[in-house]
Amino acid sequence: MEQREAREPQDVRDGVMPGASCAQTSAASETMPLLDVRDVTMRFQTAGGPVTALENVSLSVGAGELVALVGPSGSGKSTLLAIVAGLETPTSGTVALRGDPAAERLGRLGYMPQRDLLLPWRRALENAAAGLEARGVPRAEARRQAQAVFADFGLAGFERLYPPQLSGGMRQRVAFARTALAGGELLLLDEPFGALDALTRAALQAWLLELWGRLGRACLLVTHDVEEALLLADRVYVLSQRPGQVILERRVPLPRPRGREQLLRPEAVALKAELLAALDGLALAGVEGGPA
Amino acid sequence: MTVETRPDQQAAQPAPSLAGAAAGERPMESRRAAWAGFARRLWDVVPAVALLAGLLLLWQWYASRPQNDPQFLPTPLAVWSALAAQREILWHHTLVTLWETVVGFAAALVAGVVCAVIVDISPWLRRAVYPLLVASQTIPIITLAPLLVLWFGFGLTSKAIVILLVCFFPITVALADGLRSADPELMRLYRTFGAGAGRIFWMVRLPGALPQLFSGIRIAITYSVIGAIFAEYVGASEGLGYYILLKQHSFATAGVMAAIVVTAALSIALFALTALVERAALPWYYLGRREGSGN
């Protein structure tokens, strides 16, 4: 029973429950979050019986905000992102875009999976343009737009290379350019740096921070790396193990522009300890709950 | 920039030849590398050529023994002189066979692609059409050929239909399998971009299935010449198959063999042409392979 209580979302430190604000005030269109996920529950039918991947998950992302979703593997993070992207329909609950739960989300958000999923028959520039082409933008126009941002993504000079000729970090940049070009105001990043080595990951995190500042887009970032969440995000949600529930929500008290050295500040260390403790508690609960 | 590009270069370290060749090395070096590659490929064919020459010499020696009947087994040199003497007639028959092959193969390619797409459109259509396609292959085309000649006459049509029936199946199976093997994650990603089934087909699934389509085409093109020769055997007034039959009836064994040599050359030429088209159409597919085999 105590554990149940611990799993209730705790108030944010500055006292604002995002999502709650728009329910209270009727004419609050400017405070309305860009993305509002409400009481989303997802159940799958599997061979071993029904599995609840997510249970009553609520979260929100404001315009221009970078929100991280941290959780152990198997917590349904990717499932939640697929629901937000419009790929899956939740068993119950709503996902509202600008307050509209009926809005079509396919083709309006920028989704980026963990694998770069570049098309091997397209050169780097053509791959970056592929998302726009998939939305129906004519080929020449899509390539012109991709060319216009190619240098911003640190890809100048790599336009004509095929994916196997690019390093892992470069491929991820191309994938990100594709998502950023095709996506609207909200980018959904599913462990975008998970498959990279530590050095490349650190470089791309720094690059993403800088780029996010320039793009002014909201991001929902799924990660299992607490440091990554602290470095990049404005707010962090912690998701429990299956069935995934939001057990903690925290604002990251670090100023921008961010740098890795800020992770050494006392408030960052304290928050990291709190997040890790929440995740460790999950791990322990998982171990204890195993045999029972 | 320097800080962030360095790790990328380190990540690229395991495959320096890839990055180097692509980013454009100095022309001198790449030309030398290309020349070395050519020489190595030349050296690769030496054993095959030597074996072939040895076998031809053995044949020449065996067939030129006095007790050998040249009508039973002509020497390679005799085959060569038959080829040279009949070159104009052979050329005419070759063109006829080539034209039948081209028409039949083109029809097979269209039919094969259409069948693969139909099978791909819905699971229901797959269940309806696939068993019939497989069943159609259990009927020996050889037994159909006389019927086809009966129905469509001695001309081009009956030959093209035999070739079509022989060739469309490998193309259908290869393309249908290629379309089926598309990465589901890739298709999900393109759905999030707002692409419908049609656009996903053109952007993701069809280009991804092309390497498999080409392996089907390579099988089909070798079948196509065999199909043409066989159809001419059954009933024709010209073509290499007809020529072989003619020479066989007059016991001109060297002439039969000369036509066989031409047939083989035609098959090899068409196969090589297919390989060339494939390399030109799918440069990306050979990227990794060439680099891989080079090391």
Interface residues (C-beta under 8 A of the other chain):
Chain A: A82 A85 G86 L87 L106 G107 R108 L109 G110 Y111 P113 R115 L117 L119 P120 W121 R122 A130 G131 E133 A134 R135 G136 G154 L161 Y162 P164 Q165 L166 S167 G168 G169 M170 A182 L196 D197 L199 T200 A202 A203 L204 A206 W207
Chain B: M1 V3 E4 T5 R6 P7 D8 Q9 Q10 A11 A12 L18 A19 A22 A23 D183 E185 L186 R188 L189 Y190 R191 T192 F193 G194 A195 R199 I200 M203 V204 P207 G208 L210 L282 P283 W284 Y285 L287 G288
